[in-house]
Amino acid sequence: MTTNHLQGKVAFVSGGSRGIGAAIVRRLAADGATVAFTYQSSADTAQALAAAIETAGGTAVALRVDAADAAALTTAIDDVQRRFGRLDILVNNAGVFRAGDIATATLEDFDATVAVNVRAVFVAIKAAVAHMGAGGRVINIGSTNADRMPFVGAALYAMSKSALKGLVQGLSRDLGPRGITVNNVQPGPVNTDMNPADTDFGKSMHGLMALDRHADASEIAGMVAYLASAEAGFVTGASLNIDGGFAA
């Protein structure tokens, strides 16, 4: 069920064309927000999503931006604020996963992971909060792997998502006096084209969980929508698992 409790708000979502990001874009738009979202390579998919939201009576714009390009990301955020006159909600969803154990992971893998999963988050927050007033919302899509990593080859990913926990805790102190909240949402396995539930690897994760299923992306979007709302005004500095008990 959706409402219009974000009516009049403007949201910027990085990595919003597919999977969890697309579900977040759809939910924020359904709740009344004007949504600008970025994509890197899925132009047709991104434009189709924006068009579907417009057809349903919402407002959405798709922007081709490489999250690792600090100047381009900052410019996109500044342009959205100029275009719509305000910026209320930032969702940092863009992310990369470079698999490899310590013997096979390269320095380039390390740098690419940090560039998108950590550095781009900092860049986007710095740009966005310059435009936010009291009631502003910053929401990062982290991962339950910040708390638990039970399989090999994902150390770089887990490290990058763990970094967001410290960043959010510190920034909650910086932004609290301005009435801006900042939080992480930490999903577990989510049924997307990047992590389908019906593969052998996907099914193997269910044995690690309290609930033996993947999440639907709309469930992650629901938590994001809550954190974006006025109801979550007292939630800040938190890293919230929505993982079916993966880290329990």
Secondary structure, 3 states (H helix, E strand, C coil): CCCCCCCCCEEEEECCCCHHHHHHHHHHHHCCCEEEEEECCCHHHHHHHHHHHHHCCCEEEEEECCCCCHHHHHHHHHHHHHHHCCCCEEEECCCCCCCCCCCCCCHHHHHHHHHHHHHHHHHHHHHHHCCCCCCCEEEEECCHHHCCCCCCCCHHHHHHHHHHHHHHHHHHHHHHHHCCEEEEEEECCECECCECCCCHHHHHHHCCCCCCCCECHHHHHHHHHHHHCHHHCCCCCCEEEECCCCCC
